[in-house]
Amino acid sequence: MWRFVASAALTILGAAVIAGNFVRVPYVIISPGDATALDEQVVEISGTPTFHDPGSFLYLTVRVSNSDPTLWRYLLSQLDSDKSVSKREEVIGCASYAENARVQDLLMRQSQQIAKTVALTRLGYEVEVESSRIVIVNVLCDGPASGELEAGDEVTAVDAQPVEDAEQVGPLVRAHTPGDVVRLTVVRDGIEQDVSVRTGQTTDDPAHPCVSAAKAAGDEEACVGIQGQDIPTRRFPFQIRIDTRRVSGPSAGLAFTLAIIDDLADGRLTGGRKIAVTGAIESDGAVTPVGGVEQKAAVAQRTGATLMLVPVGEAKAARDHAGDMRVIAVRTIDDALAALERAGGDPIPPRPDAPSGQ
């Protein structure tokens, strides 16, 4: 009897172990990545004099699972304090992993363009915008466009009317009555195609801002449930090459900006130390949150960084995993430069547009 029970229990346990290696769950696992010095192998400037800083800025990465993890990997990750586990929809929405990868690669290229612009503008150079594209960066999971449009699609026209920036798309969609069909011309994988979407209706619910017209009441506006972003191409006065290899996403924007300024300005912005940096950079110099700071702080501390700059709002999460490494929160590029100077770095020249006496 007992031999039979033990045998049955072992069989069930064995089946569970095997199943755990094949059953996949809809979660994303984020774990520590690397801390990479932004040296001349990563940031290369040619056509103008540059200056060497014996210290270095480190851009920080995380490893994000690119497929649904197995049950066992999910359970083991829950026990690791240096890893975070989130529902897939909270991280990539309804995009496929392939769509998300395309968007993250696009955001990395965009962050490089913005970083170059902010750095050069801060040093007094002029940067021109040559052209711009409208790219879909998010499609609402339950929105009218779900299954029709994809993250990474480039929108070129609405109802055969060409569009040049994201702000033009909304009014053309809203010119319809909810339930009408709107035709968007998009470029996907290099091929231009027309996609017809039956418009939905806007709501006051932040979780479901655009729903099927049949599910809403009242006389709200037409919508399709997409978020577009302008991706400009800029002309720079000299060549700045940033090679991050396979790293994607916008989170190294602040680090790129500081490294470019450091290369072009005479002095040691780092004070000769290793400075870890994370945060996206906006065209106006604002530093915005990026996520994954717990994992980034852990890898920065292990790499020997003595100071870490993070966006405001993410400092506490970073400090909880930073050990004795100092963490400073910044809102703008000027905040970051001031923090570096207070920490022993050399100052850079005043902003070209700053009033005299500053």
C-alpha atoms as a printed R data frame, in Angstrom:
    type eleno elety resid chain resno       x      y       z
1   ATOM     1    CA   MET     A     1   0.000  0.000   0.000
2   ATOM     2    CA   TRP     A     2   2.665  2.475   1.074
3   ATOM     3    CA   ARG     A     3   4.861  1.454  -1.820
4   ATOM     4    CA   PHE     A     4   1.981  2.198  -4.191
5   ATOM     5    CA   VAL     A     5   1.314  5.617  -2.585
6   ATOM     6    CA   ALA     A     6   5.011  6.529  -2.690
7   ATOM     7    CA   SER     A     7   5.252  5.461  -6.308
8   ATOM     8    CA   ALA     A     8   2.177  7.501  -7.232
9   ATOM     9    CA   ALA     A     9   3.513 10.545  -5.366
10  ATOM    10    CA   LEU     A    10   6.872 10.302  -7.127
11  ATOM    11    CA   THR     A    11   5.103  9.969 -10.464
12  ATOM    12    CA   ILE     A    12   3.017 13.076  -9.790
13  ATOM    13    CA   LEU     A    13   6.086 14.994  -8.568
14  ATOM    14    CA   GLY     A    14   8.061 13.960 -11.640
15  ATOM    15    CA   ALA     A    15   5.237 15.038 -13.918
16  ATOM    16    CA   ALA     A    16   5.061 18.406 -12.130
17  ATOM    17    CA   VAL     A    17   8.822 18.935 -12.502
18  ATOM    18    CA   ILE     A    18   8.672 18.106 -16.195
19  ATOM    19    CA   ALA     A    19   5.590 20.257 -16.728
20  ATOM    20    CA   GLY     A    20   7.324 23.181 -15.015
21  ATOM    21    CA   ASN     A    21   9.972 23.096 -17.737
22  ATOM    22    CA   PHE     A    22   7.400 23.336 -20.519
23  ATOM    23    CA   VAL     A    23   4.485 25.351 -19.140
24  ATOM    24    CA   ARG     A    24   5.009 29.054 -19.849
25  ATOM    25    CA   VAL     A    25   3.455 31.950 -17.976
26  ATOM    26    CA   PRO     A    26   2.671 35.500 -19.238
27  ATOM    27    CA   TYR     A    27   5.283 37.384 -17.202
28  ATOM    28    CA   VAL     A    28   8.397 39.433 -17.941
29  ATOM    29    CA   ILE     A    29  11.536 38.943 -15.842
30  ATOM    30    CA   ILE     A    30  13.948 41.860 -15.424
31  ATOM    31    CA   SER     A    31  17.422 41.071 -14.075
32  ATOM    32    CA   PRO     A    32  20.708 43.005 -13.746
33  ATOM    33    CA   GLY     A    33  22.598 43.555 -16.981
34  ATOM    34    CA   ASP     A    34  25.901 45.362 -17.491
35  ATOM    35    CA   ALA     A    35  27.620 48.632 -16.635
36  ATOM    36    CA   THR     A    36  29.502 49.759 -19.734
37  ATOM    37    CA   ALA     A    37  31.975 52.633 -19.883
38  ATOM    38    CA   LEU     A    38  31.128 55.238 -22.514
39  ATOM    39    CA   ASP     A    39  34.665 55.350 -23.874
40  ATOM    40    CA   GLU     A    40  35.824 55.921 -27.455
41  ATOM    41    CA   GLN     A    41  34.745 52.389 -28.340
42  ATOM    42    CA   VAL     A    42  31.132 53.373 -27.670
43  ATOM    43    CA   VAL     A    43  31.073 57.150 -28.277
44  ATOM    44    CA   GLU     A    44  33.333 58.293 -31.114
45  ATOM    45    CA   ILE     A    45  33.449 61.956 -32.160
46  ATOM    46    CA   SER     A    46  35.288 63.060 -35.292
47  ATOM    47    CA   GLY     A    47  35.659 66.380 -37.086
48  ATOM    48    CA   THR     A    48  36.280 68.484 -33.961
49  ATOM    49    CA   PRO     A    49  38.747 68.466 -31.016
50  ATOM    50    CA   THR     A    50  37.903 66.219 -28.068
51  ATOM    51    CA   PHE     A    51  39.302 65.900 -24.543
52  ATOM    52    CA   HIS     A    52  40.170 62.850 -22.457
53  ATOM    53    CA   ASP     A    53  38.731 62.255 -18.996
54  ATOM    54    CA   PRO     A    54  40.476 59.504 -16.953
55  ATOM    55    CA   GLY     A    55  37.145 58.828 -15.270
56  ATOM    56    CA   SER     A    56  34.154 57.370 -17.064
57  ATOM    57    CA   PHE     A    57  30.404 57.493 -17.338
58  ATOM    58    CA   LEU     A    58  28.761 54.079 -17.173
59  ATOM    59    CA   TYR     A    59  25.505 53.403 -18.945
60  ATOM    60    CA   LEU     A    60  23.481 50.704 -17.242
61  ATOM    61    CA   THR     A    61  21.408 47.937 -18.764
62  ATOM    62    CA   VAL     A    62  18.994 45.278 -17.594
63  ATOM    63    CA   ARG     A    63  18.225 41.922 -19.122
64  ATOM    64    CA   VAL     A    64  14.568 41.610 -20.051
65  ATOM    65    CA   SER     A    65  13.140 38.220 -20.970
66  ATOM    66    CA   ASN     A    66  12.149 38.105 -24.643
67  ATOM    67    CA   SER     A    67   9.645 35.277 -24.332
68  ATOM    68    CA   ASP     A    68   7.237 33.969 -21.714
69  ATOM    69    CA   PRO     A    69   9.331 32.224 -19.041
70  ATOM    70    CA   THR     A    70   8.805 28.651 -17.945
71  ATOM    71    CA   LEU     A    71   6.976 28.103 -14.688
72  ATOM    72    CA   TRP     A    72  10.182 27.100 -12.903
73  ATOM    73    CA   ARG     A    73  12.090 30.143 -14.113
74  ATOM    74    CA   TYR     A    74   9.205 32.341 -12.995
75  ATOM    75    CA   LEU     A    75   9.151 30.775  -9.503
76  ATOM    76    CA   LEU     A    76  12.944 30.967  -9.044
77  ATOM    77    CA   SER     A    77  12.979 34.621 -10.177
78  ATOM    78    CA   GLN     A    78  10.407 35.441  -7.508
79  ATOM    79    CA   LEU     A    79  12.958 34.347  -4.892
80  ATOM    80    CA   ASP     A    80  15.800 36.526  -6.261
81  ATOM    81    CA   SER     A    81  15.858 40.027  -4.716
82  ATOM    82    CA   ASP     A    82  17.878 41.394  -7.659
83  ATOM    83    CA   LYS     A    83  15.162 40.404 -10.139
84  ATOM    84    CA   SER     A    84  11.684 41.797 -10.667
85  ATOM    85    CA   VAL     A    85   8.744 39.986 -12.194
86  ATOM    86    CA   SER     A    86   5.823 41.802 -13.826
87  ATOM    87    CA   LYS     A    87   2.824 40.788 -15.851
88  ATOM    88    CA   ARG     A    88   3.641 40.823 -19.545
89  ATOM    89    CA   GLU     A    89   0.832 43.260 -20.337
90  ATOM    90    CA   GLU     A    90   2.200 45.766 -17.798
91  ATOM    91    CA   VAL     A    91   5.571 45.813 -19.564
92  ATOM    92    CA   ILE     A    92   4.868 45.452 -23.295
93  ATOM    93    CA   GLY     A    93   1.090 45.832 -23.461
94  ATOM    94    CA   CYS     A    94  -0.465 43.772 -26.228
95  ATOM    95    CA   ALA     A    95   2.570 43.988 -28.484
96  ATOM    96    CA   SER     A    96   4.341 40.791 -29.401
97  ATOM    97    CA   TYR     A    97   7.908 40.378 -28.203
98  ATOM    98    CA   ALA     A    98   9.065 41.019 -31.779
99  ATOM    99    CA   GLU     A    99   7.016 44.239 -32.025
100 ATOM   100    CA   ASN     A   100   8.339 45.407 -28.674
101 ATOM   101    CA   ALA     A   101  11.903 44.722 -29.795
102 ATOM   102    CA   ARG     A   102  11.371 46.899 -32.879
103 ATOM   103    CA   VAL     A   103   9.990 49.745 -30.783
104 ATOM   104    CA   GLN     A   104  12.804 49.509 -28.226
105 ATOM   105    CA   ASP     A   105  15.398 49.576 -31.000
106 ATOM   106    CA   LEU     A   106  13.695 52.645 -32.438
107 ATOM   107    CA   LEU     A   107  13.650 54.346 -29.018
108 ATOM   108    CA   MET     A   108  17.369 53.663 -28.606
109 ATOM   109    CA   ARG     A   109  18.148 55.371 -31.915
110 ATOM   110    CA   GLN     A   110  15.853 58.229 -30.946
111 ATOM   111    CA   SER     A   111  17.534 58.618 -27.551
112 ATOM   112    CA   GLN     A   112  20.909 58.886 -29.287
113 ATOM   113    CA   GLN     A   113  19.602 61.643 -31.555
114 ATOM   114    CA   ILE     A   114  18.148 63.547 -28.610
115 ATOM   115    CA   ALA     A   115  21.294 63.076 -26.513
116 ATOM   116    CA   LYS     A   116  23.455 64.501 -29.280
117 ATOM   117    CA   THR     A   117  21.065 67.440 -29.699
118 ATOM   118    CA   VAL     A   118  20.860 68.274 -25.992
119 ATOM   119    CA   ALA     A   119  24.632 67.987 -25.510
120 ATOM   120    CA   LEU     A   120  25.526 70.118 -28.524
121 ATOM   121    CA   THR     A   121  22.858 72.719 -27.782
122 ATOM   122    CA   ARG     A   122  24.092 72.956 -24.187
123 ATOM   123    CA   LEU     A   123  27.588 73.710 -25.536
124 ATOM   124    CA   GLY     A   124  26.347 76.346 -27.975
125 ATOM   125    CA   TYR     A   125  26.160 74.427 -31.253
126 ATOM   126    CA   GLU     A   126  23.206 74.628 -33.630
127 ATOM   127    CA   VAL     A   127  21.354 71.467 -34.614
128 ATOM   128    CA   GLU     A   128  18.870 71.322 -37.499
129 ATOM   129    CA   VAL     A   129  15.935 68.947 -37.945
130 ATOM   130    CA   GLU     A   130  16.008 67.487 -41.458
131 ATOM   131    CA   SER     A   131  12.886 65.322 -41.446
132 ATOM   132    CA   SER     A   132  10.479 63.502 -39.136
133 ATOM   133    CA   ARG     A   133   8.496 60.258 -39.058
134 ATOM   134    CA   ILE     A   134   5.369 59.268 -37.111
135 ATOM   135    CA   VAL     A   135   5.792 55.869 -35.491
136 ATOM   136    CA   ILE     A   136   3.196 53.943 -33.488
137 ATOM   137    CA   VAL     A   137   4.734 53.097 -30.113
138 ATOM   138    CA   ASN     A   138   1.653 51.577 -28.478
139 ATOM   139    CA   VAL     A   139  -1.615 49.934 -29.528
140 ATOM   140    CA   LEU     A   140  -4.314 49.616 -26.851
141 ATOM   141    CA   CYS     A   141  -4.986 45.985 -25.999
142 ATOM   142    CA   ASP     A   142  -8.763 46.323 -26.241
143 ATOM   143    CA   GLY     A   143  -8.805 49.215 -28.701
144 ATOM   144    CA   PRO     A   144 -10.245 49.253 -32.226
145 ATOM   145    CA   ALA     A   145  -6.783 49.068 -33.848
146 ATOM   146    CA   SER     A   146  -5.712 45.974 -31.903
147 ATOM   147    CA   GLY     A   147  -4.889 43.232 -34.400
148 ATOM   148    CA   GLU     A   148  -4.877 45.715 -37.297
149 ATOM   149    CA   LEU     A   149  -2.045 48.136 -36.532
150 ATOM   150    CA   GLU     A   150   1.251 47.196 -34.876
151 ATOM   151    CA   ALA     A   151   3.760 48.920 -32.664
152 ATOM   152    CA   GLY     A   152   6.560 50.055 -34.967
153 ATOM   153    CA   ASP     A   153   4.277 50.949 -37.896
154 ATOM   154    CA   GLU     A   154   5.125 54.287 -39.500
155 ATOM   155    CA   VAL     A   155   1.998 56.348 -40.283
156 ATOM   156    CA   THR     A   156   2.243 58.349 -43.508
157 ATOM   157    CA   ALA     A   157  -1.395 59.266 -44.252
158 ATOM   158    CA   VAL     A   158  -4.943 59.204 -42.848
159 ATOM   159    CA   ASP     A   159  -7.737 58.769 -45.395
160 ATOM   160    CA   ALA     A   160  -5.165 59.439 -48.135
161 ATOM   161    CA   GLN     A   161  -4.232 62.781 -46.568
162 ATOM   162    CA   PRO     A   162  -0.458 62.902 -45.866
163 ATOM   163    CA   VAL     A   163   0.577 63.574 -42.265
164 ATOM   164    CA   GLU     A   164   3.924 64.951 -41.116
165 ATOM   165    CA   ASP     A   165   3.653 64.909 -37.323
166 ATOM   166    CA   ALA     A   166   1.734 62.942 -34.699
167 ATOM   167    CA   GLU     A   167  -0.506 65.872 -33.774
168 ATOM   168    CA   GLN     A   168  -2.106 65.743 -37.236
169 ATOM   169    CA   VAL     A   169  -3.357 62.179 -36.843
170 ATOM   170    CA   GLY     A   170  -5.823 62.750 -33.982
171 ATOM   171    CA   PRO     A   171  -7.934 65.496 -35.632
172 ATOM   172    CA   LEU     A   172  -8.261 63.468 -38.838
173 ATOM   173    CA   VAL     A   173  -9.501 60.450 -36.873
174 ATOM   174    CA   ARG     A   174 -11.839 62.581 -34.751
175 ATOM   175    CA   ALA     A   175 -13.371 64.043 -37.910
176 ATOM   176    CA   HIS     A   176 -15.169 60.691 -38.181
177 ATOM   177    CA   THR     A   177 -18.231 59.535 -36.285
178 ATOM   178    CA   PRO     A   178 -17.602 56.592 -33.914
179 ATOM   179    CA   GLY     A   179 -18.252 53.428 -35.890
180 ATOM   180    CA   ASP     A   180 -16.972 54.858 -39.187
181 ATOM   181    CA   VAL     A   181 -14.053 53.246 -40.989
182 ATOM   182    CA   VAL     A   182 -10.822 55.247 -41.138
183 ATOM   183    CA   ARG     A   183  -8.009 54.283 -43.497
184 ATOM   184    CA   LEU     A   184  -4.443 54.683 -42.288
185 ATOM   185    CA   THR     A   185  -1.489 54.322 -44.607
186 ATOM   186    CA   VAL     A   186   1.472 52.788 -42.810
187 ATOM   187    CA   VAL     A   187   4.932 51.473 -43.614
188 ATOM   188    CA   ARG     A   188   5.574 48.060 -42.050
189 ATOM   189    CA   ASP     A   189   8.778 46.118 -42.674
190 ATOM   190    CA   GLY     A   190   9.582 48.540 -45.498
191 ATOM   191    CA   ILE     A   191   6.279 47.970 -47.313
192 ATOM   192    CA   GLU     A   192   3.603 50.678 -47.529
193 ATOM   193    CA   GLN     A   193   0.047 49.447 -47.064
194 ATOM   194    CA   ASP     A   194  -3.433 50.739 -46.246
195 ATOM   195    CA   VAL     A   195  -5.090 49.498 -43.057
196 ATOM   196    CA   SER     A   196  -8.809 50.056 -42.446
197 ATOM   197    CA   VAL     A   197  -9.930 50.412 -38.828
198 ATOM   198    CA   ARG     A   198 -13.479 50.852 -37.564
199 ATOM   199    CA   THR     A   199 -13.259 53.740 -35.149
200 ATOM   200    CA   GLY     A   200 -14.210 53.354 -31.531
201 ATOM   201    CA   GLN     A   201 -15.357 55.903 -29.013
202 ATOM   202    CA   THR     A   202 -13.433 57.779 -26.324
203 ATOM   203    CA   THR     A   203 -14.318 57.294 -22.643
204 ATOM   204    CA   ASP     A   204 -13.427 58.892 -19.310
205 ATOM   205    CA   ASP     A   205 -11.945 55.621 -18.046
206 ATOM   206    CA   PRO     A   206  -8.106 55.930 -17.989
207 ATOM   207    CA   ALA     A   207  -7.783 52.146 -18.157
208 ATOM   208    CA   HIS     A   208  -9.958 51.971 -21.305
209 ATOM   209    CA   PRO     A   209  -9.725 55.379 -23.036
210 ATOM   210    CA   CYS     A   210 -10.894 54.071 -26.416
211 ATOM   211    CA   VAL     A   211 -13.454 51.285 -26.801
212 ATOM   212    CA   SER     A   212 -15.668 49.845 -29.491
213 ATOM   213    CA   ALA     A   213 -18.424 52.268 -30.444
214 ATOM   214    CA   ALA     A   214 -20.970 49.549 -29.630
215 ATOM   215    CA   LYS     A   215 -19.751 49.428 -26.010
216 ATOM   216    CA   ALA     A   216 -19.974 53.137 -25.236
217 ATOM   217    CA   ALA     A   217 -22.840 55.517 -24.749
218 ATOM   218    CA   GLY     A   218 -23.154 59.246 -25.403
219 ATOM   219    CA   ASP     A   219 -21.616 61.410 -28.076
220 ATOM   220    CA   GLU     A   220 -17.897 61.026 -27.401
221 ATOM   221    CA   GLU     A   221 -15.264 61.423 -30.128
222 ATOM   222    CA   ALA     A   222 -13.979 58.809 -32.559
223 ATOM   223    CA   CYS     A   223 -10.673 57.082 -31.789
224 ATOM   224    CA   VAL     A   224  -8.611 54.108 -32.907
225 ATOM   225    CA   GLY     A   225  -6.542 53.422 -29.770
226 ATOM   226    CA   ILE     A   226  -2.967 54.095 -30.838
227 ATOM   227    CA   GLN     A   227  -0.141 56.254 -29.513
228 ATOM   228    CA   GLY     A   228   2.109 57.844 -32.102
229 ATOM   229    CA   GLN     A   229   5.460 59.541 -31.601
230 ATOM   230    CA   ASP     A   230   7.423 61.891 -33.830
231 ATOM   231    CA   ILE     A   231  10.872 60.523 -34.656
232 ATOM   232    CA   PRO     A   232  12.937 63.365 -36.153
233 ATOM   233    CA   THR     A   233  16.216 63.053 -38.043
234 ATOM   234    CA   ARG     A   234  18.703 65.806 -37.219
235 ATOM   235    CA   ARG     A   235  21.767 67.276 -38.894
236 ATOM   236    CA   PHE     A   236  24.802 67.673 -36.645
237 ATOM   237    CA   PRO     A   237  27.853 69.931 -37.200
238 ATOM   238    CA   PHE     A   238  30.239 66.968 -36.972
239 ATOM   239    CA   GLN     A   239  30.047 63.206 -36.679
240 ATOM   240    CA   ILE     A   240  29.081 61.559 -33.390
241 ATOM   241    CA   ARG     A   241  28.843 57.780 -33.531
242 ATOM   242    CA   ILE     A   242  27.292 55.833 -30.656
243 ATOM   243    CA   ASP     A   243  27.634 52.054 -30.840
244 ATOM   244    CA   THR     A   244  25.700 50.153 -28.173
245 ATOM   245    CA   ARG     A   245  25.653 46.951 -30.207
246 ATOM   246    CA   ARG     A   246  22.467 45.028 -29.319
247 ATOM   247    CA   VAL     A   247  21.317 47.228 -26.430
248 ATOM   248    CA   SER     A   248  17.939 48.897 -27.020
249 ATOM   249    CA   GLY     A   249  15.539 51.250 -25.242
250 ATOM   250    CA   PRO     A   250  15.788 54.929 -24.236
251 ATOM   251    CA   SER     A   251  17.239 54.599 -20.732
252 ATOM   252    CA   ALA     A   252  20.841 55.566 -21.605
253 ATOM   253    CA   GLY     A   253  19.881 58.985 -22.976
254 ATOM   254    CA   LEU     A   254  21.218 60.979 -20.004
255 ATOM   255    CA   ALA     A   255  24.436 58.955 -19.946
256 ATOM   256    CA   PHE     A   256  25.004 59.596 -23.664
257 ATOM   257    CA   THR     A   257  24.395 63.319 -23.183
258 ATOM   258    CA   LEU     A   258  26.906 63.623 -20.350
259 ATOM   259    CA   ALA     A   259  29.529 61.561 -22.166
260 ATOM   260    CA   ILE     A   260  29.296 63.759 -25.273
261 ATOM   261    CA   ILE     A   261  29.572 66.948 -23.203
262 ATOM   262    CA   ASP     A   262  32.559 65.458 -21.363
263 ATOM   263    CA   ASP     A   263  34.318 64.636 -24.627
264 ATOM   264    CA   LEU     A   264  33.761 68.099 -26.110
265 ATOM   265    CA   ALA     A   265  34.404 70.254 -23.011
266 ATOM   266    CA   ASP     A   266  37.927 70.765 -21.642
267 ATOM   267    CA   GLY     A   267  37.978 69.328 -18.132
268 ATOM   268    CA   ARG     A   268  37.045 66.280 -16.104
269 ATOM   269    CA   LEU     A   269  33.291 66.175 -15.749
270 ATOM   270    CA   THR     A   270  33.551 62.936 -13.765
271 ATOM   271    CA   GLY     A   271  36.263 64.179 -11.424
272 ATOM   272    CA   GLY     A   272  38.250 61.126 -12.544
273 ATOM   273    CA   ARG     A   273  35.759 58.657 -11.080
274 ATOM   274    CA   LYS     A   274  33.320 56.035 -12.305
275 ATOM   275    CA   ILE     A   275  29.871 57.621 -12.487
276 ATOM   276    CA   ALA     A   276  26.862 55.384 -13.167
277 ATOM   277    CA   VAL     A   277  23.984 57.064 -15.010
278 ATOM   278    CA   THR     A   278  20.462 56.073 -16.006
279 ATOM   279    CA   GLY     A   279  17.493 58.079 -17.255
280 ATOM   280    CA   ALA     A   280  15.874 58.995 -20.553
281 ATOM   281    CA   ILE     A   281  16.545 62.463 -21.966
282 ATOM   282    CA   GLU     A   282  13.948 64.708 -23.605
283 ATOM   283    CA   SER     A   283  14.576 67.381 -26.224
284 ATOM   284    CA   ASP     A   284  14.152 70.142 -23.628
285 ATOM   285    CA   GLY     A   285  16.792 68.562 -21.369
286 ATOM   286    CA   ALA     A   286  14.313 66.946 -18.951
287 ATOM   287    CA   VAL     A   287  15.330 63.603 -17.437
288 ATOM   288    CA   THR     A   288  12.499 61.066 -17.250
289 ATOM   289    CA   PRO     A   289  12.077 57.689 -15.458
290 ATOM   290    CA   VAL     A   290  13.144 54.465 -17.123
291 ATOM   291    CA   GLY     A   291  12.382 51.568 -14.790
292 ATOM   292    CA   GLY     A   292  14.657 48.738 -13.719
293 ATOM   293    CA   VAL     A   293  16.682 51.018 -11.426
294 ATOM   294    CA   GLU     A   294  16.900 48.343  -8.730
295 ATOM   295    CA   GLN     A   295  18.770 46.015 -11.076
296 ATOM   296    CA   LYS     A   296  20.850 48.871 -12.498
297 ATOM   297    CA   ALA     A   297  21.896 50.053  -9.047
298 ATOM   298    CA   ALA     A   298  22.973 46.527  -8.133
299 ATOM   299    CA   VAL     A   299  25.192 46.155 -11.189
300 ATOM   300    CA   ALA     A   300  26.597 49.699 -10.829
301 ATOM   301    CA   GLN     A   301  27.562 49.041  -7.227
302 ATOM   302    CA   ARG     A   302  29.242 45.762  -8.151
303 ATOM   303    CA   THR     A   303  31.188 47.501 -10.939
304 ATOM   304    CA   GLY     A   304  32.763 49.961  -8.514
305 ATOM   305    CA   ALA     A   305  30.853 53.156  -9.343
306 ATOM   306    CA   THR     A   306  31.017 55.723  -6.521
307 ATOM   307    CA   LEU     A   307  28.071 57.850  -7.660
308 ATOM   308    CA   MET     A   308  24.837 57.113  -9.525
309 ATOM   309    CA   LEU     A   309  22.558 59.662 -11.197
310 ATOM   310    CA   VAL     A   310  18.894 58.637 -11.547
311 ATOM   311    CA   PRO     A   311  15.637 60.388 -12.474
312 ATOM   312    CA   VAL     A   312  13.602 62.002  -9.707
313 ATOM   313    CA   GLY     A   313  11.126 59.491  -8.339
314 ATOM   314    CA   GLU     A   314  13.449 56.509  -8.758
315 ATOM   315    CA   ALA     A   315  16.113 57.422  -6.198
316 ATOM   316    CA   LYS     A   316  14.667 55.414  -3.298
317 ATOM   317    CA   ALA     A   317  14.390 52.242  -5.368
318 ATOM   318    CA   ALA     A   318  17.983 52.720  -6.505
319 ATOM   319    CA   ARG     A   319  19.297 53.402  -2.978
320 ATOM   320    CA   ASP     A   320  17.705 50.208  -1.677
321 ATOM   321    CA   HIS     A   321  20.088 48.233  -3.940
322 ATOM   322    CA   ALA     A   322  23.084 50.593  -4.100
323 ATOM   323    CA   GLY     A   323  25.002 49.533  -0.997
324 ATOM   324    CA   ASP     A   324  27.362 52.374  -0.034
325 ATOM   325    CA   MET     A   325  27.246 53.952  -3.513
326 ATOM   326    CA   ARG     A   326  25.856 57.503  -3.446
327 ATOM   327    CA   VAL     A   327  22.632 58.056  -5.417
328 ATOM   328    CA   ILE     A   328  21.515 61.519  -6.612
329 ATOM   329    CA   ALA     A   329  18.142 62.273  -8.221
330 ATOM   330    CA   VAL     A   330  18.048 64.792 -11.095
331 ATOM   331    CA   ARG     A   331  15.248 66.429 -13.098
332 ATOM   332    CA   THR     A   332  17.234 67.987 -15.962
333 ATOM   333    CA   ILE     A   333  20.586 67.904 -17.689
334 ATOM   334    CA   ASP     A   334  21.552 71.048 -15.755
335 ATOM   335    CA   ASP     A   335  20.705 69.273 -12.476
336 ATOM   336    CA   ALA     A   336  23.025 66.453 -13.521
337 ATOM   337    CA   LEU     A   337  25.873 68.826 -14.417
338 ATOM   338    CA   ALA     A   338  25.466 70.685 -11.120
339 ATOM   339    CA   ALA     A   339  25.475 67.412  -9.170
340 ATOM   340    CA   LEU     A   340  28.686 66.333 -10.885
341 ATOM   341    CA   GLU     A   341  30.360 69.642 -10.078
342 ATOM   342    CA   ARG     A   342  29.351 69.374  -6.417
343 ATOM   343    CA   ALA     A   343  30.800 65.848  -6.391
344 ATOM   344    CA   GLY     A   344  34.199 67.119  -7.565
345 ATOM   345    CA   GLY     A   345  33.848 67.304 -11.335
346 ATOM   346    CA   ASP     A   346  35.016 70.281 -13.378
347 ATOM   347    CA   PRO     A   347  32.380 72.836 -14.407
348 ATOM   348    CA   ILE     A   348  31.507 73.339 -18.049
349 ATOM   349    CA   PRO     A   349  31.052 76.765 -19.677
350 ATOM   350    CA   PRO     A   350  27.747 78.547 -18.910
351 ATOM   351    CA   ARG     A   351  24.803 78.008 -21.229
352 ATOM   352    CA   PRO     A   352  25.153 80.226 -24.328
353 ATOM   353    CA   ASP     A   353  21.676 81.703 -23.675
354 ATOM   354    CA   ALA     A   354  22.270 82.327 -19.952
355 ATOM   355    CA   PRO     A   355  21.956 85.959 -18.793
356 ATOM   356    CA   SER     A   356  25.235 87.732 -18.054
357 ATOM   357    CA   GLY     A   357  26.440 87.240 -14.495
358 ATOM   358    CA   GLN     A   358  25.268 83.611 -14.292
